[in-house]
Amino acid sequence: MESAAQPFRIGVAGVGAIGKNHARIMAEIASRSEGTVTFAAVYDADPARAADFAAQYGTQAASDLADFAARVDAATVAVPTIYHRRVAEPLMEKGVHVMVEKPISESYDEAQALIGLAQTKNVILQVGHIERFNPVLRQLEDRMDHPRFIEVHRLSPFPNRSMDIGVVLDVMIHDIEIVLHLVKSPLVQIDAVGIPVLTKREDIANARFKFANGCIANLTASRISPEKMRKIRVFQQDSYLSLDYQEQSGWIYKKDGMQIVREAVEVEKDEPLKLEIAAFVECARHGKRPVVTGQEGAEAVRIALEITDQIEKNAALGEK
């Protein structure tokens, strides 16, 4: 929680491909805060890169992680997944509130360790599932009744990043977390397939979920597609919604007698990352529950790892 006398100090650990955008938004938040929030520091394993971003945004480059922890009250962690725990733990040990980019960790056990530490130190732990802050999701939530079938496509060209994880943990995990959030029923069956193409891990994958309440969800993710697509369709008893995360637009189709009528979904467009980081800073300053908790992030990792395990087992059987 912030002091009444001192500005709340925010920072970014890791200013690479994703973290550089965190830094931009942190600087914007501080500039609009009228002195209540200050962008206090950045940290990166590459000191030169940290210094460049510090100069660009008028903040300080921390000499090491301990120095960074001493300079901030809350920080986003945007380092590769394999380093999430290594960076987040020392920060929380020092009482720093943390938003960890998705996935929260490489394993469910590591995620639980981070959750336990956050509880022990009484700090906020938010997980960076950015689509939960996409304005189209609010429109979907407002219109949800009893979903019967959900279909999701998340496709993109090869990103040349996140090489330490496959497409399930890199990309599909967004939609795993969203589907779990929307359906709110125990997941009773998973059927998954996936193949590596450009990396040693799966680059394209499909997973089919069956929930206890009867809902079925079909998720497809690819990082080797020639086009970008981020769409979700939700079918209910008398309507279905088709929403585009990328364009922040959508349509709702409703049954009207023996006809289907279509109407546009009005979406107030905004930058999801900006909304996400602003929400984290607000939670950290005032002790509020984050939109995506550590446990929700951990559950998404658990399901994602079950999918990748199934993909690996299927691949091993295919090689015999």
C-alpha positions in Angstrom: 0.0 0.0 0.0 1.2 3.5 -0.8 2.3 6.1 1.7 0.3 9.3 1.9 3.5 11.3 1.8 5.5 9.4 -0.8 4.7 8.6 -4.4 4.0 5.0 -5.2 7.1 3.6 -7.0 6.6 1.3 -10.0 9.1 -0.4 -12.3 9.7 -3.1 -14.9 12.0 -6.1 -14.7 12.9 -7.2 -18.2 12.7 -4.6 -21.1 12.9 -7.0 -24.0 10.2 -7.6 -26.7 7.3 -7.5 -24.2 8.9 -5.5 -21.4 9.6 -2.5 -23.6 5.9 -1.9 -23.9 5.5 -2.3 -20.1 8.1 0.5 -19.7 6.2 2.8 -22.1 2.9 2.3 -20.3 4.5 2.6 -16.8 5.9 6.0 -17.9 2.5 7.1 -19.2 0.8 6.0 -15.9 3.3 8.0 -13.9 3.0 11.1 -16.1 -0.8 11.1 -15.6 -0.7 10.5 -11.8 -0.1 14.1 -10.7 2.8 13.0 -8.5 1.1 10.1 -6.8 2.9 7.5 -8.8 6.5 7.5 -10.1 8.2 5.3 -12.6 11.2 4.6 -10.4 13.4 2.0 -12.1 13.9 -0.6 -14.8 16.0 -3.8 -14.6 17.4 -6.0 -17.3 20.0 -8.7 -17.5 21.6 -6.5 -20.2 22.7 -3.3 -18.4 23.1 -1.4 -21.6 19.5 -2.1 -22.6 18.3 -1.1 -19.2 20.2 2.1 -19.4 18.8 2.9 -22.8 15.2 2.5 -21.6 15.9 4.4 -18.4 17.2 7.3 -20.4 14.2 7.1 -22.8 11.6 7.2 -20.1 13.4 9.4 -17.5 13.9 6.7 -14.9 16.8 4.8 -13.3 18.5 1.6 -14.4 19.0 -0.7 -11.4 22.4 -2.3 -11.1 21.0 -5.6 -10.1 17.8 -7.3 -8.9 18.4 -6.4 -5.2 18.9 -2.7 -6.2 15.7 -2.9 -8.3 13.7 -4.3 -5.4 14.9 -1.5 -3.1 13.7 1.1 -5.6 10.2 0.0 -6.3 6.9 -0.8 -4.5 5.4 -2.7 -7.5 6.8 -4.2 -10.6 5.9 -6.1 -13.7 8.1 -9.1 -14.6 8.5 -9.5 -18.3 11.5 -11.9 -18.5 11.4 -15.3 -20.3 9.2 -17.8 -18.6 12.1 -19.9 -17.3 13.2 -16.9 -15.2 9.8 -15.9 -13.8 10.3 -17.5 -10.4 14.0 -16.5 -10.2 13.0 -12.8 -10.7 9.6 -12.6 -9.0 10.6 -14.4 -5.7 13.3 -12.0 -4.6 11.0 -9.1 -5.3 8.1 -10.5 -3.3 10.5 -11.4 -0.5 11.3 -7.7 -0.2 7.5 -6.8 -0.1 7.2 -5.8 -3.8 3.9 -6.3 -5.5 4.3 -8.2 -8.7 2.6 -8.7 -12.0 4.2 -11.7 -13.8 3.7 -12.1 -17.5 1.9 -15.2 -18.7 2.4 -18.1 -18.2 3.0 -17.5 -14.5 5.7 -20.2 -14.5 7.1 -23.3 -16.2 5.3 -25.7 -13.8 2.3 -25.8 -11.5 4.6 -26.4 -8.5 6.5 -23.3 -9.2 3.3 -21.4 -9.6 2.1 -22.6 -6.2 5.4 -21.5 -4.6 4.9 -18.0 -6.0 1.3 -17.9 -4.7 2.3 -19.1 -1.3 5.1 -16.5 -1.0 2.7 -13.7 -2.1 0.3 -14.8 0.7 3.1 -15.0 3.3 4.4 -11.5 2.4 1.0 -10.1 1.9 1.7 -8.7 -1.6 -0.4 -8.6 -4.8 0.4 -11.3 -7.4 -1.2 -10.7 -10.7 -0.7 -12.8 -13.8 -0.5 -11.1 -17.2 -3.3 -12.7 -19.1 -3.9 -9.7 -21.3 -7.0 -10.8 -23.1 -9.0 -10.5 -19.8 -8.5 -6.8 -20.3 -9.6 -6.7 -24.0 -12.8 -4.6 -24.3 -14.4 -7.4 -26.4 -14.3 -9.8 -23.4 -16.4 -7.4 -21.4 -19.0 -7.5 -24.1 -18.9 -11.3 -24.1 -19.2 -11.5 -20.3 -22.2 -9.2 -20.4 -24.0 -11.4 -22.9 -23.0 -14.8 -21.4 -25.9 -17.0 -20.2 -25.2 -20.7 -20.6 -22.4 -21.4 -23.2 -22.9 -24.8 -25.0 -20.0 -24.6 -27.5 -16.9 -22.4 -27.7 -14.5 -22.2 -30.6 -11.3 -20.2 -30.5 -8.6 -19.5 -33.1 -5.4 -17.8 -32.2 -3.0 -17.8 -35.2 0.1 -15.7 -36.0 3.3 -15.8 -38.1 6.4 -17.1 -36.3 7.3 -14.5 -33.6 11.0 -15.3 -33.2 10.6 -15.1 -29.4 9.4 -17.3 -26.5 11.6 -20.1 -27.9 11.8 -21.6 -24.4 8.1 -22.7 -24.6 5.8 -24.2 -27.2 2.7 -22.6 -28.7 0.4 -24.0 -25.9 2.2 -22.1 -23.1 3.1 -19.2 -25.4 -0.2 -18.6 -27.2 -3.0 -21.0 -26.4 -2.7 -20.3 -22.7 -4.6 -17.0 -23.2 -7.6 -18.9 -24.4 -7.3 -21.7 -21.8 -7.6 -19.1 -19.1 -10.5 -17.3 -20.8 -12.5 -20.5 -21.4 -12.0 -21.6 -17.8 -13.2 -18.2 -16.7 -16.2 -18.2 -18.9 -17.5 -21.7 -18.4 -16.9 -22.0 -14.6 -17.4 -25.8 -14.5 -15.0 -28.6 -13.8 -13.0 -29.7 -16.8 -13.6 -33.5 -17.2 -11.8 -34.4 -20.5 -9.0 -33.0 -22.7 -8.1 -34.3 -26.2 -5.1 -32.6 -27.8 -2.9 -32.8 -30.8 0.1 -30.8 -31.8 3.3 -30.8 -33.9 6.7 -29.0 -34.0 7.5 -27.3 -37.3 10.2 -24.6 -36.7 11.2 -25.4 -33.2 11.7 -28.5 -31.0 8.3 -27.8 -29.3 4.8 -27.8 -30.7 4.2 -24.8 -33.0 0.6 -25.7 -33.9 -1.9 -27.3 -31.5 -5.5 -28.1 -31.0 -7.3 -29.0 -27.8 -10.8 -30.0 -27.2 -12.3 -29.6 -23.7 -15.4 -31.2 -22.2 -16.8 -29.7 -19.1 -19.0 -31.2 -16.4 -21.9 -29.0 -17.4 -21.8 -30.3 -21.0 -20.1 -27.4 -22.6 -17.5 -28.2 -25.3 -14.6 -25.9 -26.2 -12.4 -26.3 -29.2 -9.1 -24.3 -29.1 -6.6 -23.9 -32.0 -3.3 -22.1 -31.7 -0.6 -21.7 -34.2 2.6 -19.6 -34.4 3.4 -20.6 -38.0 0.4 -19.1 -39.8 0.7 -16.7 -42.7 -2.0 -14.6 -41.1 -2.9 -13.2 -37.7 -6.2 -14.3 -36.2 -7.6 -13.9 -32.6 -11.2 -14.9 -32.6 -13.7 -16.5 -30.3 -17.2 -17.8 -31.0 -19.6 -18.7 -28.2 -22.8 -20.6 -29.0 -25.7 -20.5 -26.5 -29.3 -21.8 -26.6 -30.8 -19.0 -28.7 -27.8 -17.0 -29.8 -24.1 -17.0 -30.6 -21.4 -14.3 -30.4 -18.5 -14.0 -32.8 -15.8 -11.7 -31.4 -12.4 -10.5 -32.8 -9.9 -9.7 -30.1 -7.5 -8.2 -32.7 -10.0 -5.8 -34.3 -12.0 -5.4 -31.0 -15.2 -5.9 -32.9 -17.9 -8.5 -33.1 -21.4 -9.7 -34.0 -24.2 -11.3 -32.1 -26.6 -13.7 -33.9 -30.0 -14.2 -32.4 -32.9 -16.5 -33.1 -36.0 -14.5 -34.1 -38.8 -17.0 -34.9 -37.5 -19.1 -37.8 -34.9 -16.5 -38.7 -31.4 -15.6 -37.6 -30.8 -11.9 -37.2 -27.4 -10.2 -36.8 -26.4 -7.1 -35.0 -23.0 -5.5 -34.4 -21.5 -5.5 -30.9 -20.5 -2.0 -29.8 -17.0 -2.1 -28.4 -15.2 0.9 -26.9 -11.7 0.2 -28.2 -8.6 0.6 -26.0 -5.2 -1.0 -25.5 -5.5 -4.1 -23.4 -1.9 -3.9 -22.1 -2.5 -0.4 -20.9 -5.7 -1.4 -19.1 -4.0 -4.5 -17.6 -1.0 -2.6 -16.2 -3.1 0.3 -14.9 -5.3 -2.3 -13.1 -2.3 -3.9 -11.6 -1.0 -0.6 -10.3 -4.4 0.2 -8.9 -4.6 -3.2 -7.1 -1.1 -2.8 -5.7 -1.7 0.7 -4.4 -5.0 -0.1 -2.7 -4.7 -3.8 -1.9 -7.5 -4.9 -4.3 -7.9 -8.4 -5.7 -6.4 -8.6 -9.2 -8.5 -9.5 -12.2 -6.3 -12.5 -12.8 -5.0 -14.0 -9.6 -2.0 -16.2 -9.1 -4.3 -19.2 -8.7 -6.1 -18.5 -11.9 -2.8 -18.2 -13.7 -1.6 -21.5 -12.1 -4.7 -23.3 -13.2 -4.2 -22.2 -16.8 -0.6 -23.5 -16.5 -1.8 -26.9 -15.1 -4.2 -27.4 -18.0 -1.6 -26.2 -20.6 0.9 -28.7 -19.2 -1.6 -31.5 -19.4 -2.1 -30.6 -23.1 1.6 -30.5 -23.8 2.1 -33.8 -22.0 -0.7 -35.4 -24.1 0.9 -34.0 -27.3 4.3 -35.4 -26.3 2.9 -38.8 -25.5 1.0 -38.9 -28.9 4.2 -37.9 -30.7 6.2 -40.7 -28.9 3.5 -43.2 -29.9 3.7 -42.0 -33.5 7.5 -42.6 -33.7 7.2 -46.2 -32.7 
